């Protein structure tokens, strides 16, 4: 075993049935369901807070065929989702695991709703990200219900806050349906009243709490899972990272952890060890080995997501998969540099849906040329960036890229960190910081961006000629339900297309950032980890970003990281509880490798 030490079964400092590492959505789900199944569970979290990247995410969870879709009036079926995924993923592999996800998804969501405080509502309109047979306009994307964190009391401090860019007034989360009211509080009496209610609640919160207690999106999901664990008295041990897995006679029987006091502790796991530590995003070597050069510089994952689970599993022989089409799942992000030059204070804005699909915006590379359908999903937009960079012989032509708009767009829709409706003073502030670049002419803008001026002029002329008729023959922008949904319905005939007007012109620069991993540990339909020879490693499981994506580097729809994270956390707990891990010998299980 090399550096991996062998332990006697009697050598444990303590023993549990299931030992879980990582308190994100995947790990908390596995611990919650295992406790419901009467197993003795210990959840170890490397940091002092629960949530991981779940807490900073949008929280949308993609699970087809649930009863929630029926409740929302947009009934969805597993059969339709199966056809859709076949069209998206094709022959890339992983069929068995995807089928397990489809079959278990509705059960997992139903049981979580019944045994815990986890609550979702299916979005009536939140289309899949890719066109294809069986694609859904609504019903599959499940949004966490807002959560009142006051019920957590002092334990609220254990919930990782969302990104600072997603909080107003220094700590207030805002639901999407409240955003318009807060951006224009004096536009209508209803807006004013809603603004008073939201801000008033926040002001009261700050008398007792470090931030607002009205939680939405991924923060609400993480808090709901944590509250459920607390109600069930499931032990969550903080500041307790995984140091080493213990493998005995071919089976993982426990782990060695670091303790908050600086010591080590040996913990036996009678039924298994679950890895849900956040994936390889910040692993010091795997990131460089697997990620394309243009996408290594920026990550949306917490700094502590250093690939502990994947690394320790690899040490005991686990296979690491490259993620299929892409090792990462991507988000285009703009960066406002901190005034004092401290990278830790930079503001990073994920360009999700608020600007890229709106009519009158184009994305260009260093040649001043468009290279992608700007209204594509965030993942596919960045895949376009990376392909363009690769096709340019590695000269990084579209890494970074630039989002270009006219003044009318800026005031109507905003751009990145600049929210819509802000006055000239706010625009000037972003200019001074260097985040927003202004040019009175296209030539001036090109010079400031250091891109090809002739290429930009030609691009805008061609785009405007087609946009005048609502067309985009170059990239078919506005041709999919998803892009049209995220556009502006007032703009006809194409809600994603209108000509770019006269100057001045504005731009922000965007870079690829990983929001999650596709690369990860090889596993089967039960979340059992597979070794380099294709055999199951008994007693070792992975879910969340530690497990290689079942979508093989594609990104089918909103929440296709959190959906499998929760469902495979559920499947692992069920599998372990019903004897799968305890009763089968390694030799009888070698055929269970991923298809």
N, C-alpha and C positions, 0 to 999 in steps of 0.2 A: 504493500500500500504506500510505500515511499514515506512522505512526511505525514501521511494520515495515520494517526495512532489507533491501535486496537485497544478496546476497553472490555473489561469483564462486565457482565450484566450486573453483578453485585456492586460495581464501582460507582453507581450514580449518587449524586447528592440528593436528588429527588426524582420521582417518576410520575408521568402523566400518561393518558391514553394518546392524546394528540397534541403535538407541539407545533405551533404555528409561528412563523416569522414574518412580520410586516403587518401593520395595522391600517392598511388601505381598504378599499372596498372588497377586494378578493379575500384578504386574510381575515378581516372582521366577519365576512359572510361565512367562511369556513368554520371559524371559531363559534359563531352563533348557532349554526345548524348542528355542529357536533355536540354542543352543550344540550341542545334540544333533544338530541338522540341519546342523552344520558352518558356521554363520554366525559371523562375528566380532561379539561382543556387548559392549556397555558398559551397565551398569546404574548410573544416577546416583540417589542418595538424598539428599534435602534435609537430613536429620538425621544424627546419628551412629549411628543404630541401624536395623536392619531390623525389619519386622513391621507398622508402622502400626497401624491399628485391628484387623487380624487378630490381633495379639499379645494384645490385651485382650478379645477376643471369646470366645464359647463354643467356636468352632472347628468347629461342626457344618456340614457341607457337603452341600447338597441336590442330588443328581444321580440321576435315575431310571434304572432299567434296567441297573445295573451287575452284573457277575458277583459282586460282594461281597454283593449281596442274596441270591443263590442260596446262597453260602457260609454266610450267616447263617440259612438256612432260611426266608426270607421272599421268595421270588423276585418281582421286580418287572419290569414291562414298560414300554417306551417308549410303546406304544399306550395303555395305561391312563393314563400320565402326560399324554399328549396330550389325552385326553378330559377329564381332571381340569382341566388348565390352560384348556381351552376353556370349561369351566363357571365357572371363577374369573375369568379375564381377559375372556372374552366378546369383544365387538367393539371393544375399546379400541385395537386396532392392535398392530403389532410381531410379526405372525404369522411372518414369514420368519425373524426373529432367534430367536424361540422354537423354531421347528422345527430351526434349525441347532444350538441348544443341546441339544435332545433327541437329535438324531442323533449329535452329537459327544461327548456326556457320557461314555458308557461307554468310548469309545476313549481319551478324555483321561485318565480315571482309570486305565485299564489301562496306558497308556504311562508315566504318572508313576510308577506302582508298579514298572514294569520298569526304568526308566532312572535312578531317583533313590532317595532315602531316604524319600520321602513314603509313608506307610502309613495307610490308613483301615480301619475295620471298620464294616460296616452294622449299624445298631441294629435289633434284632429287634422292638422296640416303641418307636417314636417317631413318633406319628401326624402326618399332615399337619394344618395349622392350620385348614383350611376344609373343610366337608362338600361332597361333590359326587361325581358319577360318576367312578370311577377313582381316588378318594382312597385312599391307602395307610396302613395302620396301622404298618408297619415296612418297612425295606429301602431307602428313599430317603435317609434321613438318615445320612450317613457321619460317624463320629467319628474324629478323628485319634488314632492310637495314641500312648500316652505315650512320651516321648523322654528319654533320659539325656544331658543336656547336657554331661556331663564330657568327651565326645569332642570337643567344640568347643575345649577348652582356653581360652586367653586370648580367643578369638573369642566366647566366651559373653557377654562384656560388650557385644557388639554386638547382642544380641537384646533388644528392648524388653520390659521386665517387664510382667506383667499388672496390672490395677487393684489397688491396695493392699488394697481391700476383699475381694479374692478370694485373699489370701494370709494364712496364719496365722503366728504367732510372728515377724512382721516380714519374712517372705520365703519361706514354704513354700506351694507349691501342693498342693492336695488333690484327688485324683480323687473323682468323685461316689460311687463304690462304697466309698470309705474314710470318707466324711463321717459316717455314722452311728456308726462305731466311735470316731472322734475326739470326737464330741459326747457320747458316753456310754462312756468308756474303761473304767469299772469295772462296767459292766452285765453283761458276760460275760467269760469267760477269753479267748475269741477276740477280742473287742474290745480287751482289754488288750494281747494279743500284737501285734495289728495296729497299735495306737497306738505301742507301743514300736518296732516296725519302721520306721514312717513318721517318727516324731520322731527316732529314732536316726540314720536316714539323713540327715535334715536337719541334725542337730547336726554330723555329720562334714563335710557340705558346707560349713558356715559356717566351718570352719577354713581353707578355701581359696578360697571363692567368696563374692560379695556377697549371694547368695540361693540358695535350694535349686535343685538341678540336675535334680530329677525334674519334668519339665514335662508338663502336660496341656492339653487344650482348645486354644484358638487359639495359645497360646504354643508348644505342641508342634508345631503345623503350621508356624508361622513358622520355628522353629528347624530343622525337618526340611528345609524349602526352602532355608534359608541354608546348612546343612551340605552339601546337594547341590550348591549353587553352588560352595562352597569345594572340594569334591572334584573338580569339573570345571575348577577354576581360572578360573571366570568372574569378570571384574573387577567388583567393586562399589565404586563411588567415593562415599565419604561426604561429608557437608557440601558437597554440590554441587547446589544448586537450579537449576531451569529459570528462565532470565531471559527468553528470547525464542525463538520459533520462526522459522526462516528459510524463507521461501517464494520460490521462483525459478521463473518461467514457469508459475505455477499450482500447482507441486508443492512440498511441504515436503521440503527437502533436508538439513536439519540443525537445529541449535539452538545458542544461546549460553547458557552456564552460568556461574554464579559459582563461584569456586574457594575452598577453605578459607583461602587467603592473602589473599583480598580482591580478586583480579583477575577477569578474564573469559577465557573460552576458547571458541573456535568449533569445534564438532564436527560433521563431516559424517556423514550417514547414507545410505549407498548404497541400502538397501532400505526404510528407513522409520524413523519416530519413533513410539514407543508411549507413551501417556500413561496412567499408573496412579497418580496422585498423591493419591488419597484423596477426591476429590469436593469439592463446594462447601460442605461443612458450616460452615466458619468463614470463608468469603469475606466480606469486609466489606460488600459491597453486594448480592450475589446472595442471601445468606441473608435479608436484609430484603425483597428484592423477591419471593422465591418462597415463603418459609415463612410460615405463618399466625402472627399476632401472638402467640398463646398458646404457640407452640412455639419461639420464638426465643431464649429465655433460657438454655437448658441443652443441652449437647452431650456425647456420650460419645466424640467423636473427639479425637485428640491436638490440642494447641494449634497445632501446625504445619500442620494440614490446612486451609490457607487458600485452596484452590481454584486453585492455580497452574496445573495442567494445563488446566482448563476455561477459565480466564481467558486464558491465552496462545493457546489454540486459537480462542477467540472473537475475539481480535485479528487472526487471519488469516482470518476469515470463517466460522468454524464456527457451526453452529446449536446453541443451548442449549434443550433441551426441559424442560417444567415437571414432568415425571414422571407425568403422567396423573392418577389419583385423588388422589395426594399427592406433594409434592416430597420428603418425607422418609419414612424408615421408623423407627418410633417405639418407645420404651421408657418405661414409667412408672417414675420414679425418686424415691426419698426422699432427703433431704439432712440430714446431721448437720453443723451449722455448727461450724467450728473455734473453739476456746475463745478464741483471740486475735483472732478476727474476720477472719483471713486467708483469702480465698476459695480460695487455692491449697491449703490444708490441709483443705478440706471433704471429708467422706466422702459419696460418692454411691452409693446402692445401687439397682441395677436389679432391679425386681420381675419376675423371669422366670417361675418356676414354683413356688417354694417356699411361697408363701403365698396368692396370689390365688384359686387353684382349690380351696383346702381348705374343708371345710364349716364354716360359722359366721362367715364374713367377708362384709361388704358394703362397697361403695364408694358414697359419697354426694357430692353437690355442695353448694354453699352454701345451697341450699334444703332440705338434709337429705334429698334424694331420690336413689334409685338412678337411674342413667342408662345402664347398660351391663351386659352379661353379664360378671361379674367373672372368669370362667374363660376368657374369650376369649384369643387370643394377645396378647402384649404390644403388637404393632402395632395390632390391632383394638381393644384396650382404649383406647389413646390416641386412635384415630380416634373412638371414642365420646365421649371427653372433648372433643375439638375440635368435633365436631358439636353437642354439647350447648351448648358455649360460643357457637357461631355461632347456634344457635336461640334463645339467650337475649339476642339483640340485642347481642352483643359484651360483655356484662357479666362474662364470665369465670366463670360460675356453677360450672363443673366444672374450671376451671384456676385454682388447683389443685383436686384432689379428695382425699378422705380415706378411708383404709381403716380400718374399725371392727370390733373384735372384743371378745369377753369375756375374762375372766381365764383360763378353761379353755383357750381357743384359744391364748392367748399362751404358756402353759406347754407345750402339746402340739405346736404347729407353729412357734412363734416368729413374728416379724413384722419384715420388713426386716432391718436390721442385727442385731437381737436374735435369736439362734439359739434353737431349741427347747431346753427343759430347763434354761435358765438360772434361777438363784435370784432371790430378792427383791432382793438387793443389786445385781445386774446390771440388773434392771428399774428400780430407783430411779436408777441411774446414767444410764440413757437418759432418764428423766424430767427429771432435773436439767439435762441438756444441752439440753432442749427438743425432742429428736427424737421422743420418745414422750410422748403427751398422755393423761392419766388423768382419768377422771371417775367418781365413785362412783355417779352417776346419769346417765341420758341427758341430762337438762337441764344438768347440770354440764359434761358433755363438750361439748355443743353450745355452751355459753357460752365455753368455753376455745378451741374451734375457730372461734368467731364464725360459726356457721351457724344456720339456723332450727331452734329447738328443737321447735316443734310439728310441723314437717315431718319431723324425724328420728324423733320418737316415733311418728308415723303410719306412717313407712316400716318401722320395726322391727316394729310390730304386724302390719302386712300381710305382711311377709316371714316372720315367725314362724308366722303362721297357715297359710301355704302350706308352709313348710319342715317343719312337723310331719308332713306326709304325703310329704315328699321332692319337693315340686313347686315350680316357679318359673314360673307362667304369664306373669309380666311379661317375663322375659328368657330363659326356657328354659335356665337354667343346668344343666349336667350332661347336656345332650342330645346332645353330640358325642363321638366317641371320644377326641378330644384332651383335652377338659375332664375327662372321666371318668378318663382315664389319669393326669392330674395331680392328681386329687382324692385321697381316702382310701378305699380299697376296703373298709375296715372299716365305713364309714358306709353303711348300706343304708336305703331302696332307692336312694338317690342319693348317690354319693360326693362330690358338691360341695355338698350342702345339709344343714344342720341348723339348728335354731333358735338364736338368740343368747340366752344365759342371763342370769342376774341379774348385777348389777354386782359389782365395779367394771368399767368399760369402758375400752378403750384405742384409740388411733388414731395412725396416722402419715399425714403429708401427702405426696402424690405429685404430681410435675410431669412434663410431657412432655419427653422428651429424644430427639434424633435419634441412632440407632445407625448409620445409613448413609443414603445418598441414593437417591432414585428419580429426581429431576431430574439432568440431566447432558447430556453431548454427544450429539447425534443421531448414530447410527451404523447400519451395515447388518449383515448376517449374518456378515461377515468382520471386524467391528470397525473398518472404515474410517469415518472421520469424515465427516459430511455438512455441506455449507454451507447458507446461508440459502435458496439457490435449489433445494435438493434434489439437488445434485450431489456426488459423491465428491471430497474433497480428497486428491489422490494423495499417498502417502507419509506420511499421518497416520492413526494408529490410537488407539483408546482402549479400555480395559477396566477392570474393577472399578468403583468408585464414580464414576470420571470419565465412564463411559458410562451413558447413561440406562437405567433398569431395563427389562429385557425383560418384566417383569410389570406394568408401567404403573401403579405405585402400589399394587398389591395385594401381599399377603404370603402366598403359598400354603402354605409349610411351613418347618420348621426348617432354617436354612442357605441360604435362597434369595437371599442376597447373595454368600456365598462360592462357591456352586456355579457361577453364571454367571461370577464373577471368574476362577476357575481355568479353566473351559472356554473362555472367550473369550481368555484369555491363551494357551492352547494353540492355538486356532484361528488367532489372528493370526500366531503363529510359523510354523505350518504353511503358511498362505497366503503369507507373505513368502518362506519358504524355497523354495517350489515355483513361484516366478516370478510370482505374481499381481500383486505391487506393482511389479515391475521391468519387466514386459513390456507392460503395457497402457497405452495413452495415455488422457489425461483424457476425450477425446471418446468413446472406446469404453466408458467406464465410468459415464456419467452416469445410466444406468438402474438402477444398483445402490443407489439410495437406499432407506431403510427403507420398507417397505410401510405 
